[in-house]
Every structure is written in structure tokens, then in C-alpha cells.
Amino acid sequence: MVTRLKAEMGTNPKIVATGGLSVLIAGVSHTIDVVEPDLTLEGLRIISEEL
């Protein structure tokens, strides 16, 4: 699916895997560039510090 989307877009976006199992998925995927397993939690932490 990622390969098809990249072809349709005509660009090469950075693909980021997130979540607890992202490390496992990234190990078998040829399209994932970066693994950030705690991206959502990190974002929530940043938002809470702004309040």
C-alpha cells in the first residue's frame, strides 16, 4: 500500500511506524524509514506541558 501511495503521489515521503509493535513490523517491512514507538505518548506529554 505504501509503495502504491508513493507512486500515486510522485514523491518519496518519510514513512514513520508508531506504536508498541512498530519495531516488529519495521523488521519485516521494506518501506518503513523510522520507528517511533512512543510518538503518540510523546506528543501528549508535549501538549500537557503547554497547558
C-alpha positions in Angstrom: 0.0 0.0 0.0 2.8 2.4 0.9 4.5 1.7 -2.4 1.3 2.4 -4.3 0.7 5.7 -2.4 4.3 6.9 -3.1 3.8 6.2 -6.8 0.5 8.0 -6.9 1.9 11.0 -5.0 5.0 11.1 -7.1 7.2 11.8 -4.1 9.2 9.9 -1.5 7.8 10.8 1.9 9.4 9.5 5.1 7.4 6.6 6.5 7.2 6.5 10.3 6.0 3.4 12.2 4.4 4.1 15.5 3.0 2.1 18.4 4.1 -0.8 20.6 4.5 -3.4 17.8 6.1 -1.0 15.3 9.6 -2.5 15.9 8.3 -5.9 14.9 6.6 -4.6 11.8 9.6 -2.5 10.7 11.7 -5.6 10.9 9.8 -7.2 8.0 8.8 -4.1 6.1 10.8 -2.6 3.2 9.0 0.7 3.3 9.4 2.0 6.9 12.1 4.6 7.3 11.9 5.5 11.0 10.4 3.7 14.1 9.0 5.9 16.9 7.1 3.5 19.2 6.2 6.3 21.7 5.2 9.1 19.2 1.7 9.5 20.5 2.7 9.5 24.1 5.5 12.0 23.4 3.0 14.3 21.7 0.6 14.1 24.6 3.5 14.9 27.0 4.4 18.0 25.0 0.8 19.1 24.9 0.4 18.7 28.6 3.5 20.8 29.3 1.9 23.6 27.3 -1.2 23.8 29.5 
